[in-house]
Amino acid sequence: MNLNEIYSELLSNIGFNETEIQQNWLDLEKAYSKKSRHYHNLTHLEEMIASFEKYQDRIQNPNEILFSIFYHDFVYSASQKDNELKSAEYALSVLGEKSNLNKKLIFDAICATQHHAYNANEDINWLIDFDLKILAKDWEDYKIYSEQIRKEYRIYPDFLYKPGRAKALKHFLEYEFIFQTDQFRSLYEDQARANIEKEISYLESKK
């Protein structure tokens, strides 16, 4: 199924009618298709959902996590610090009183994608890892990702962007683990750290 079909099936299952589903999809598609979105776009959602589908049997509340994936970057502006909070608030506004989904879980899950730190709720750890899987791609794909992020932050000149990006990347290396589930740690931790260290070296050598 494509993104639209997965989204429509999810909303249908949680009580939305066809007209509501269509309008909400159009709103979602518009948000993720803005010209400023070079990485945080529909392709990013597709990759996260591919991971979700592979591991959904490990997730206690799959509908909540799938809904959170769709909305976790709904609000995204490189110049703002509260994108995740605003995305979480928007996600709850879409739900309204429509369904019996765990709204606190959805809100907390989306907010957790800001810092990607370990969470006491294992479902949220899966969402965090799906979001960060890009860090463990092979170097050529990782390089494309880093270039896409640079384009999203193009309002900042290199002398501001490079130290800022390096600082954010070093923050990941300061964690005991980048990934929060045992599965993703065993598969992706080493590659992610190697990629991050390589990008930091690149940033600091090009000052």
ChimeraX attribute file (.defattr): number of C-alpha atoms within 10 A of each C-alpha:
attribute: neighborCount
match mode: 1-to-1
recipient: residues
	/A:1	7
	/A:2	8
	/A:3	16
	/A:4	15
	/A:5	11
	/A:6	13
	/A:7	20
	/A:8	19
	/A:9	14
	/A:10	17
	/A:11	23
	/A:12	14
	/A:13	12
	/A:14	14
	/A:15	14
	/A:16	18
	/A:17	12
	/A:18	12
	/A:19	9
	/A:20	15
	/A:21	19
	/A:22	16
	/A:23	11
	/A:24	17
	/A:25	19
	/A:26	12
	/A:27	12
	/A:28	19
	/A:29	17
	/A:30	13
	/A:31	19
	/A:32	24
	/A:33	14
	/A:34	12
	/A:35	9
	/A:36	16
	/A:37	18
	/A:38	20
	/A:39	19
	/A:40	22
	/A:41	20
	/A:42	19
	/A:43	14
	/A:44	19
	/A:45	21
	/A:46	15
	/A:47	14
	/A:48	22
	/A:49	22
	/A:50	13
	/A:51	17
	/A:52	21
	/A:53	11
	/A:54	9
	/A:55	14
	/A:56	18
	/A:57	10
	/A:58	12
	/A:59	17
	/A:60	12
	/A:61	17
	/A:62	16
	/A:63	18
	/A:64	21
	/A:65	25
	/A:66	21
	/A:67	18
	/A:68	27
	/A:69	25
	/A:70	24
	/A:71	24
	/A:72	31
	/A:73	25
	/A:74	24
	/A:75	21
	/A:76	22
	/A:77	15
	/A:78	15
	/A:79	11
	/A:80	9
	/A:81	11
	/A:82	14
	/A:83	21
	/A:84	25
	/A:85	20
	/A:86	19
	/A:87	22
	/A:88	26
	/A:89	17
	/A:90	17
	/A:91	22
	/A:92	18
	/A:93	11
	/A:94	12
	/A:95	17
	/A:96	10
	/A:97	10
	/A:98	13
	/A:99	13
	/A:100	9
	/A:101	15
	/A:102	12
	/A:103	18
	/A:104	11
	/A:105	17
	/A:106	26
	/A:107	22
	/A:108	17
	/A:109	27
	/A:110	28
	/A:111	22
	/A:112	21
	/A:113	23
	/A:114	16
	/A:115	12
	/A:116	21
	/A:117	18
	/A:118	18
	/A:119	15
	/A:120	8
	/A:121	12
	/A:122	16
	/A:123	20
	/A:124	29
	/A:125	22
	/A:126	26
	/A:127	27
	/A:128	27
	/A:129	26
	/A:130	22
	/A:131	21
	/A:132	18
	/A:133	18
	/A:134	18
	/A:135	23
	/A:136	20
	/A:137	15
	/A:138	12
	/A:139	17
	/A:140	10
	/A:141	13
	/A:142	18
	/A:143	16
	/A:144	12
	/A:145	17
	/A:146	18
	/A:147	14
	/A:148	16
	/A:149	17
	/A:150	18
	/A:151	16
	/A:152	20
	/A:153	18
	/A:154	13
	/A:155	12
	/A:156	15
	/A:157	9
	/A:158	16
	/A:159	10
	/A:160	10
	/A:161	16
	/A:162	20
	/A:163	15
	/A:164	14
	/A:165	19
	/A:166	18
	/A:167	12
	/A:168	13
	/A:169	16
	/A:170	15
	/A:171	12
	/A:172	18
	/A:173	15
	/A:174	9
	/A:175	12
	/A:176	8
	/A:177	16
	/A:178	25
	/A:179	27
	/A:180	21
	/A:181	18
	/A:182	11
	/A:183	13
	/A:184	17
	/A:185	16
	/A:186	10
	/A:187	12
	/A:188	19
	/A:189	19
	/A:190	13
	/A:191	16
	/A:192	25
	/A:193	19
	/A:194	14
	/A:195	19
	/A:196	21
	/A:197	16
	/A:198	13
	/A:199	19
	/A:200	18
	/A:201	12
	/A:202	13
	/A:203	17
	/A:204	11
	/A:205	9
	/A:206	9
	/A:207	9
